[in-house]
Amino acid sequence: MIRKVKFESQDRRMKQILATLKENGISSIEEANEICDKAGLDPYKTCEETQMICFENAKWAYVVGTAIALKKGCKNAAEAAEAIGLGLQAFCIPGSVADDRKVGIGHGNLAARLLREETQCFAFVAGHESFAAAEGAIKIAEMANKVRKNPLRCILNGLGKDAAMIISRINGFTYVETQFDYGTGELKEVKRISYSNGPRAKVNCYGVDDVREGVAVLWHENVDVSITGNSTNPTRFQHPVAGTYKKERVLAGKPYFSVASGGGTGRTLHPDNMAAGPASYGMTDTMGRMHSDAQFAGSSSVPAHVEMMGFLGIGNNPMVGCTVACAVNVALLQNK
């Protein structure tokens, strides 16, 4: 659909957007929109469907990224994801945290990693207490395996068994109840309940009691890529879980790519953040640096806080799902 181009902080973003478009043989955002429209793709709508509260700049970033992937003729979904990352990066405000960390490129690379056969299981760590993690997981479950030979498994792993069950029921995931033996270190599966029959049921949602059980769940699913949420319990759960698992995977000689979803700005009045005093998210940000192979900026879930970091108005978790979805759509079209 042809729409009028208008989005947040447009004047601060246009110079680098136009430069990136020109490098890829596209003259304007309007032309990028036309390229997508002629191809029968609507990344603007895909973004909107992934996280309904996302900002206009996020929707237009996916239009630009998808147009670049189409212009490059990407037939491989992983390559399309990397091309989309160029478009996302172009929307970073110069001099911002997001620009410094090259978060747009990072998102493209993460989505590409999930679309390559080497990756077997992706985890949202501490994700289930955030509905935005569910938004990302839904798009991955619906889209990733349309182009993969070996299905990508996707799990949510966070504190609280009741929370995991509730999130599973609401979203149609499979709730997996576990029991951890602190004497032997053994993780037992007590029961599993699927709350739907479609692709969403393939998302396993775990609720655990503490860090040790959280690490055991990652081993149980043989997770090789994860992203930490940063909404609640960042210092008492997700960073210790990802960090401990990282150490154990290195010692075992097994691959594990860890992504820290955000940090860098004050976010909630949760006790973890309040206890850190003026540092607040500074502590979360620091802990992410200790284990992550890539670090994003801003909230895992709240669009405004990612935008405050000079990036896009969409949570980091749903952004993962949206990038995967747009890349898969490009690959499916190019391979018709």
TORKOL-4160 file (C-alpha; in steps of 0.2 Angstrom, whole numbers, padded with zeros to 4 digits, m for minus):
336
<pt num="1" X="0000" Y="0000" Z="0000"/>
<pt num="2" X="0006" Y="0017" Z="m0004"/>
<pt num="3" X="0006" Y="0028" Z="0011"/>
<pt num="4" X="0012" Y="0046" Z="0015"/>
<pt num="5" X="0030" Y="0045" Z="0023"/>
<pt num="6" X="0030" Y="0053" Z="0040"/>
<pt num="7" X="0038" Y="0047" Z="0056"/>
<pt num="8" X="0046" Y="0052" Z="0072"/>
<pt num="9" X="0062" Y="0062" Z="0072"/>
<pt num="10" X="0062" Y="0061" Z="0053"/>
<pt num="11" X="0073" Y="0076" Z="0051"/>
<pt num="12" X="0087" Y="0069" Z="0062"/>
<pt num="13" X="0086" Y="0052" Z="0052"/>
<pt num="14" X="0084" Y="0057" Z="0034"/>
<pt num="15" X="0102" Y="0061" Z="0029"/>
<pt num="16" X="0109" Y="0043" Z="0033"/>
<pt num="17" X="0093" Y="0035" Z="0027"/>
<pt num="18" X="0095" Y="0043" Z="0010"/>
<pt num="19" X="0113" Y="0039" Z="0009"/>
<pt num="20" X="0110" Y="0020" Z="0013"/>
<pt num="21" X="0096" Y="0020" Z="0000"/>
<pt num="22" X="0107" Y="0028" Z="m0013"/>
<pt num="23" X="0121" Y="0015" Z="m0010"/>
<pt num="24" X="0108" Y="0002" Z="m0015"/>
<pt num="25" X="0101" Y="0010" Z="m0030"/>
<pt num="26" X="0085" Y="0018" Z="m0022"/>
<pt num="27" X="0082" Y="0036" Z="m0023"/>
<pt num="28" X="0069" Y="0039" Z="m0009"/>
<pt num="29" X="0058" Y="0031" Z="0004"/>
<pt num="30" X="0044" Y="0033" Z="m0007"/>
<pt num="31" X="0053" Y="0023" Z="m0021"/>
<pt num="32" X="0057" Y="0010" Z="m0007"/>
<pt num="33" X="0038" Y="0009" Z="m0003"/>
<pt num="34" X="0034" Y="0007" Z="m0022"/>
<pt num="35" X="0047" Y="m0007" Z="m0023"/>
<pt num="36" X="0038" Y="m0017" Z="m0009"/>
<pt num="37" X="0021" Y="m0013" Z="m0016"/>
<pt num="38" X="0025" Y="m0019" Z="m0033"/>
<pt num="39" X="0032" Y="m0035" Z="m0026"/>
<pt num="40" X="0016" Y="m0038" Z="m0016"/>
<pt num="41" X="0024" Y="m0036" Z="0001"/>
<pt num="42" X="0019" Y="m0024" Z="0015"/>
<pt num="43" X="0032" Y="m0024" Z="0028"/>
<pt num="44" X="0024" Y="m0008" Z="0036"/>
<pt num="45" X="0009" Y="m0019" Z="0040"/>
<pt num="46" X="0020" Y="m0034" Z="0045"/>
<pt num="47" X="0028" Y="m0023" Z="0058"/>
<pt num="48" X="0012" Y="m0016" Z="0064"/>
<pt num="49" X="0005" Y="m0034" Z="0066"/>
<pt num="50" X="0020" Y="m0039" Z="0076"/>
<pt num="51" X="0019" Y="m0026" Z="0089"/>
<pt num="52" X="0003" Y="m0015" Z="0088"/>
<pt num="53" X="0010" Y="m0001" Z="0098"/>
<pt num="54" X="0025" Y="0001" Z="0088"/>
<pt num="55" X="0030" Y="0019" Z="0081"/>
<pt num="56" X="0029" Y="0025" Z="0063"/>
<pt num="57" X="0048" Y="0025" Z="0061"/>
<pt num="58" X="0049" Y="0006" Z="0065"/>
<pt num="59" X="0036" Y="0003" Z="0051"/>
<pt num="60" X="0046" Y="0014" Z="0038"/>
<pt num="61" X="0062" Y="0006" Z="0043"/>
<pt num="62" X="0056" Y="m0011" Z="0038"/>
<pt num="63" X="0049" Y="m0004" Z="0022"/>
<pt num="64" X="0067" Y="0003" Z="0018"/>
<pt num="65" X="0075" Y="m0013" Z="0024"/>
<pt num="66" X="0064" Y="m0025" Z="0014"/>
<pt num="67" X="0066" Y="m0014" Z="m0002"/>
<pt num="68" X="0085" Y="m0015" Z="0000"/>
<pt num="69" X="0083" Y="m0034" Z="0001"/>
<pt num="70" X="0072" Y="m0035" Z="m0014"/>
<pt num="71" X="0084" Y="m0023" Z="m0024"/>
<pt num="72" X="0098" Y="m0035" Z="m0020"/>
<pt num="73" X="0088" Y="m0050" Z="m0026"/>
<pt num="74" X="0091" Y="m0060" Z="m0010"/>
<pt num="75" X="0084" Y="m0077" Z="m0012"/>
<pt num="76" X="0091" Y="m0084" Z="0004"/>
<pt num="77" X="0081" Y="m0078" Z="0020"/>
<pt num="78" X="0097" Y="m0076" Z="0030"/>
<pt num="79" X="0105" Y="m0064" Z="0017"/>
<pt num="80" X="0088" Y="m0055" Z="0016"/>
<pt num="81" X="0089" Y="m0052" Z="0035"/>
<pt num="82" X="0106" Y="m0045" Z="0034"/>
<pt num="83" X="0100" Y="m0033" Z="0020"/>
<pt num="84" X="0085" Y="m0028" Z="0031"/>
<pt num="85" X="0098" Y="m0024" Z="0045"/>
<pt num="86" X="0106" Y="m0011" Z="0033"/>
<pt num="87" X="0089" Y="m0002" Z="0032"/>
<pt num="88" X="0086" Y="m0003" Z="0051"/>
<pt num="89" X="0104" Y="0004" Z="0054"/>
<pt num="90" X="0100" Y="0019" Z="0043"/>
<pt num="91" X="0086" Y="0024" Z="0055"/>
<pt num="92" X="0098" Y="0026" Z="0069"/>
<pt num="93" X="0101" Y="0044" Z="0075"/>
<pt num="94" X="0119" Y="0049" Z="0073"/>
<pt num="95" X="0129" Y="0049" Z="0089"/>
<pt num="96" X="0116" Y="0039" Z="0099"/>
<pt num="97" X="0118" Y="0023" Z="0109"/>
<pt num="98" X="0110" Y="0013" Z="0095"/>
<pt num="99" X="0121" Y="0021" Z="0082"/>
<pt num="100" X="0137" Y="0018" Z="0092"/>
<pt num="101" X="0132" Y="m0001" Z="0095"/>
<pt num="102" X="0126" Y="m0003" Z="0077"/>
<pt num="103" X="0110" Y="m0010" Z="0083"/>
<pt num="104" X="0102" Y="m0011" Z="0066"/>
<pt num="105" X="0116" Y="m0022" Z="0059"/>
<pt num="106" X="0115" Y="m0032" Z="0075"/>
<pt num="107" X="0096" Y="m0036" Z="0073"/>
<pt num="108" X="0099" Y="m0041" Z="0055"/>
<pt num="109" X="0113" Y="m0052" Z="0060"/>
<pt num="110" X="0103" Y="m0060" Z="0074"/>
<pt num="111" X="0088" Y="m0064" Z="0062"/>
<pt num="112" X="0100" Y="m0071" Z="0049"/>
<pt num="113" X="0108" Y="m0082" Z="0063"/>
<pt num="114" X="0090" Y="m0089" Z="0067"/>
<pt num="115" X="0087" Y="m0092" Z="0049"/>
<pt num="116" X="0103" Y="m0103" Z="0046"/>
<pt num="117" X="0102" Y="m0121" Z="0049"/>
<pt num="118" X="0116" Y="m0121" Z="0061"/>
<pt num="119" X="0105" Y="m0113" Z="0074"/>
<pt num="120" X="0094" Y="m0126" Z="0082"/>
<pt num="121" X="0085" Y="m0118" Z="0097"/>
<pt num="122" X="0082" Y="m0099" Z="0101"/>
<pt num="123" X="0077" Y="m0094" Z="0119"/>
<pt num="124" X="0070" Y="m0078" Z="0126"/>
<pt num="125" X="0077" Y="m0078" Z="0143"/>
<pt num="126" X="0066" Y="m0071" Z="0156"/>
<pt num="127" X="0055" Y="m0068" Z="0142"/>
<pt num="128" X="0038" Y="m0075" Z="0147"/>
<pt num="129" X="0035" Y="m0061" Z="0160"/>
<pt num="130" X="0035" Y="m0049" Z="0145"/>
<pt num="131" X="0021" Y="m0050" Z="0132"/>
<pt num="132" X="0033" Y="m0042" Z="0120"/>
<pt num="133" X="0044" Y="m0058" Z="0120"/>
<pt num="134" X="0028" Y="m0068" Z="0116"/>
<pt num="135" X="0025" Y="m0056" Z="0101"/>
<pt num="136" X="0043" Y="m0060" Z="0095"/>
<pt num="137" X="0041" Y="m0078" Z="0098"/>
<pt num="138" X="0024" Y="m0079" Z="0088"/>
<pt num="139" X="0032" Y="m0071" Z="0072"/>
<pt num="140" X="0047" Y="m0083" Z="0073"/>
<pt num="141" X="0035" Y="m0098" Z="0076"/>
<pt num="142" X="0024" Y="m0093" Z="0061"/>
<pt num="143" X="0038" Y="m0089" Z="0049"/>
<pt num="144" X="0056" Y="m0096" Z="0052"/>
<pt num="145" X="0052" Y="m0114" Z="0047"/>
<pt num="146" X="0044" Y="m0109" Z="0031"/>
<pt num="147" X="0062" Y="m0108" Z="0024"/>
<pt num="148" X="0072" Y="m0119" Z="0035"/>
<pt num="149" X="0075" Y="m0138" Z="0032"/>
<pt num="150" X="0077" Y="m0142" Z="0050"/>
<pt num="151" X="0064" Y="m0133" Z="0061"/>
<pt num="152" X="0070" Y="m0120" Z="0073"/>
<pt num="153" X="0064" Y="m0123" Z="0090"/>
<pt num="154" X="0059" Y="m0107" Z="0100"/>
<pt num="155" X="0057" Y="m0106" Z="0119"/>
<pt num="156" X="0053" Y="m0094" Z="0133"/>
<pt num="157" X="0062" Y="m0096" Z="0150"/>
<pt num="158" X="0059" Y="m0085" Z="0165"/>
<pt num="159" X="0055" Y="m0084" Z="0183"/>
<pt num="160" X="0038" Y="m0090" Z="0190"/>
<pt num="161" X="0028" Y="m0106" Z="0185"/>
<pt num="162" X="0011" Y="m0097" Z="0186"/>
<pt num="163" X="0017" Y="m0083" Z="0175"/>
<pt num="164" X="0023" Y="m0096" Z="0162"/>
<pt num="165" X="0006" Y="m0105" Z="0162"/>
<pt num="166" X="m0003" Y="m0089" Z="0160"/>
<pt num="167" X="0007" Y="m0082" Z="0146"/>
<pt num="168" X="0006" Y="m0100" Z="0137"/>
<pt num="169" X="m0013" Y="m0099" Z="0139"/>
<pt num="170" X="m0015" Y="m0082" Z="0132"/>
<pt num="171" X="m0004" Y="m0085" Z="0117"/>
<pt num="172" X="m0007" Y="m0103" Z="0113"/>
<pt num="173" X="0010" Y="m0109" Z="0118"/>
<pt num="174" X="0015" Y="m0126" Z="0126"/>
<pt num="175" X="0017" Y="m0124" Z="0145"/>
<pt num="176" X="0031" Y="m0135" Z="0151"/>
<pt num="177" X="0032" Y="m0138" Z="0170"/>
<pt num="178" X="0048" Y="m0143" Z="0177"/>
<pt num="179" X="0055" Y="m0148" Z="0194"/>
<pt num="180" X="0074" Y="m0146" Z="0198"/>
<pt num="181" X="0083" Y="m0158" Z="0210"/>
<pt num="182" X="0096" Y="m0147" Z="0219"/>
<pt num="183" X="0105" Y="m0162" Z="0226"/>
<pt num="184" X="0108" Y="m0170" Z="0209"/>
<pt num="185" X="0106" Y="m0155" Z="0197"/>
<pt num="186" X="0094" Y="m0165" Z="0187"/>
<pt num="187" X="0079" Y="m0157" Z="0179"/>
<pt num="188" X="0063" Y="m0167" Z="0178"/>
<pt num="189" X="0048" Y="m0163" Z="0166"/>
<pt num="190" X="0032" Y="m0164" Z="0177"/>
<pt num="191" X="0020" Y="m0160" Z="0163"/>
<pt num="192" X="0016" Y="m0151" Z="0147"/>
<pt num="193" X="0000" Y="m0143" Z="0141"/>
<pt num="194" X="m0002" Y="m0136" Z="0123"/>
<pt num="195" X="m0014" Y="m0122" Z="0123"/>
<pt num="196" X="m0017" Y="m0123" Z="0104"/>
<pt num="197" X="m0014" Y="m0134" Z="0089"/>
<pt num="198" X="m0005" Y="m0123" Z="0077"/>
<pt num="199" X="0013" Y="m0116" Z="0075"/>
<pt num="200" X="0011" Y="m0107" Z="0092"/>
<pt num="201" X="0010" Y="m0124" Z="0101"/>
<pt num="202" X="0028" Y="m0127" Z="0096"/>
<pt num="203" X="0034" Y="m0113" Z="0107"/>
<pt num="204" X="0039" Y="m0121" Z="0124"/>
<pt num="205" X="0036" Y="m0109" Z="0139"/>
<pt num="206" X="0046" Y="m0113" Z="0155"/>
<pt num="207" X="0043" Y="m0105" Z="0172"/>
<pt num="208" X="0057" Y="m0109" Z="0184"/>
<pt num="209" X="0061" Y="m0105" Z="0203"/>
<pt num="210" X="0079" Y="m0098" Z="0201"/>
<pt num="211" X="0095" Y="m0096" Z="0191"/>
<pt num="212" X="0100" Y="m0114" Z="0193"/>
<pt num="213" X="0084" Y="m0121" Z="0186"/>
<pt num="214" X="0084" Y="m0108" Z="0172"/>
<pt num="215" X="0102" Y="m0114" Z="0167"/>
<pt num="216" X="0096" Y="m0132" Z="0167"/>
<pt num="217" X="0081" Y="m0128" Z="0156"/>
<pt num="218" X="0093" Y="m0120" Z="0143"/>
<pt num="219" X="0104" Y="m0136" Z="0143"/>
<pt num="220" X="0088" Y="m0147" Z="0142"/>
<pt num="221" X="0083" Y="m0138" Z="0126"/>
<pt num="222" X="0101" Y="m0137" Z="0120"/>
<pt num="223" X="0099" Y="m0118" Z="0117"/>
<pt num="224" X="0113" Y="m0111" Z="0105"/>
<pt num="225" X="0106" Y="m0093" Z="0103"/>
<pt num="226" X="0097" Y="m0082" Z="0116"/>
<pt num="227" X="0091" Y="m0065" Z="0120"/>
<pt num="228" X="0089" Y="m0058" Z="0137"/>
<pt num="229" X="0074" Y="m0048" Z="0142"/>
<pt num="230" X="0076" Y="m0033" Z="0153"/>
<pt num="231" X="0059" Y="m0029" Z="0160"/>
<pt num="232" X="0059" Y="m0037" Z="0177"/>
<pt num="233" X="0072" Y="m0047" Z="0187"/>
<pt num="234" X="0087" Y="m0042" Z="0176"/>
<pt num="235" X="0100" Y="m0043" Z="0190"/>
<pt num="236" X="0093" Y="m0058" Z="0199"/>
<pt num="237" X="0088" Y="m0069" Z="0184"/>
<pt num="238" X="0091" Y="m0067" Z="0166"/>
<pt num="239" X="0109" Y="m0060" Z="0166"/>
<pt num="240" X="0115" Y="m0073" Z="0179"/>
<pt num="241" X="0107" Y="m0087" Z="0169"/>
<pt num="242" X="0114" Y="m0081" Z="0152"/>
<pt num="243" X="0131" Y="m0078" Z="0160"/>
<pt num="244" X="0132" Y="m0095" Z="0169"/>
<pt num="245" X="0126" Y="m0104" Z="0154"/>
<pt num="246" X="0139" Y="m0095" Z="0143"/>
<pt num="247" X="0153" Y="m0101" Z="0155"/>
<pt num="248" X="0147" Y="m0119" Z="0155"/>
<pt num="249" X="0145" Y="m0120" Z="0136"/>
<pt num="250" X="0162" Y="m0113" Z="0133"/>
<pt num="251" X="0169" Y="m0126" Z="0145"/>
<pt num="252" X="0160" Y="m0139" Z="0136"/>
<pt num="253" X="0166" Y="m0133" Z="0119"/>
<pt num="254" X="0148" Y="m0130" Z="0113"/>
<pt num="255" X="0142" Y="m0115" Z="0103"/>
<pt num="256" X="0131" Y="m0102" Z="0111"/>
<pt num="257" X="0128" Y="m0084" Z="0105"/>
<pt num="258" X="0121" Y="m0073" Z="0118"/>
<pt num="259" X="0112" Y="m0057" Z="0115"/>
<pt num="260" X="0108" Y="m0044" Z="0128"/>
<pt num="261" X="0092" Y="m0035" Z="0122"/>
<pt num="262" X="0095" Y="m0018" Z="0130"/>
<pt num="263" X="0099" Y="m0007" Z="0144"/>
<pt num="264" X="0106" Y="0011" Z="0144"/>
<pt num="265" X="0090" Y="0019" Z="0151"/>
<pt num="266" X="0080" Y="0019" Z="0166"/>
<pt num="267" X="0064" Y="0009" Z="0163"/>
<pt num="268" X="0054" Y="0003" Z="0178"/>
<pt num="269" X="0052" Y="0005" Z="0197"/>
<pt num="270" X="0055" Y="m0014" Z="0199"/>
<pt num="271" X="0065" Y="m0018" Z="0215"/>
<pt num="272" X="0080" Y="m0024" Z="0205"/>
<pt num="273" X="0082" Y="m0007" Z="0197"/>
<pt num="274" X="0077" Y="0003" Z="0212"/>
<pt num="275" X="0090" Y="m0006" Z="0222"/>
<pt num="276" X="0104" Y="m0001" Z="0210"/>
<pt num="277" X="0100" Y="0017" Z="0214"/>
<pt num="278" X="0106" Y="0030" Z="0202"/>
<pt num="279" X="0114" Y="0017" Z="0191"/>
<pt num="280" X="0097" Y="0009" Z="0188"/>
<pt num="281" X="0099" Y="0002" Z="0170"/>
<pt num="282" X="0117" Y="0005" Z="0171"/>
<pt num="283" X="0119" Y="m0011" Z="0181"/>
<pt num="284" X="0108" Y="m0020" Z="0168"/>
<pt num="285" X="0118" Y="m0013" Z="0154"/>
<pt num="286" X="0135" Y="m0018" Z="0163"/>
<pt num="287" X="0129" Y="m0036" Z="0166"/>
<pt num="288" X="0124" Y="m0038" Z="0148"/>
<pt num="289" X="0141" Y="m0033" Z="0143"/>
<pt num="290" X="0149" Y="m0047" Z="0154"/>
<pt num="291" X="0141" Y="m0062" Z="0144"/>
<pt num="292" X="0134" Y="m0055" Z="0127"/>
<pt num="293" X="0141" Y="m0057" Z="0110"/>
<pt num="294" X="0130" Y="m0043" Z="0104"/>
<pt num="295" X="0121" Y="m0030" Z="0114"/>
<pt num="296" X="0106" Y="m0020" Z="0109"/>
<pt num="297" X="0099" Y="m0004" Z="0116"/>
<pt num="298" X="0084" Y="0001" Z="0126"/>
<pt num="299" X="0069" Y="m0010" Z="0132"/>
<pt num="300" X="0065" Y="m0028" Z="0126"/>
<pt num="301" X="0047" Y="m0023" Z="0126"/>
<pt num="302" X="0043" Y="m0005" Z="0126"/>
<pt num="303" X="0044" Y="0005" Z="0110"/>
<pt num="304" X="0047" Y="0022" Z="0118"/>
<pt num="305" X="0063" Y="0016" Z="0127"/>
<pt num="306" X="0071" Y="0009" Z="0112"/>
<pt num="307" X="0067" Y="0025" Z="0102"/>
<pt num="308" X="0075" Y="0035" Z="0117"/>
<pt num="309" X="0091" Y="0026" Z="0113"/>
<pt num="310" X="0091" Y="0033" Z="0095"/>
<pt num="311" X="0084" Y="0018" Z="0087"/>
<pt num="312" X="0066" Y="0013" Z="0082"/>
<pt num="313" X="0050" Y="0013" Z="0092"/>
<pt num="314" X="0048" Y="m0006" Z="0093"/>
<pt num="315" X="0053" Y="m0017" Z="0107"/>
<pt num="316" X="0069" Y="m0027" Z="0104"/>
<pt num="317" X="0060" Y="m0044" Z="0106"/>
<pt num="318" X="0046" Y="m0041" Z="0094"/>
<pt num="319" X="0059" Y="m0033" Z="0082"/>
<pt num="320" X="0068" Y="m0050" Z="0081"/>
<pt num="321" X="0052" Y="m0058" Z="0075"/>
<pt num="322" X="0048" Y="m0044" Z="0063"/>
<pt num="323" X="0065" Y="m0045" Z="0055"/>
<pt num="324" X="0063" Y="m0064" Z="0053"/>
<pt num="325" X="0046" Y="m0062" Z="0046"/>
<pt num="326" X="0051" Y="m0049" Z="0033"/>
<pt num="327" X="0066" Y="m0059" Z="0028"/>
<pt num="328" X="0056" Y="m0074" Z="0025"/>
<pt num="329" X="0043" Y="m0065" Z="0015"/>
<pt num="330" X="0057" Y="m0059" Z="0003"/>
<pt num="331" X="0065" Y="m0076" Z="0001"/>
<pt num="332" X="0048" Y="m0084" Z="m0002"/>
<pt num="333" X="0044" Y="m0071" Z="m0016"/>
<pt num="334" X="0061" Y="m0072" Z="m0024"/>
<pt num="335" X="0060" Y="m0091" Z="m0025"/>
<pt num="336" X="0043" Y="m0093" Z="m0033"/>
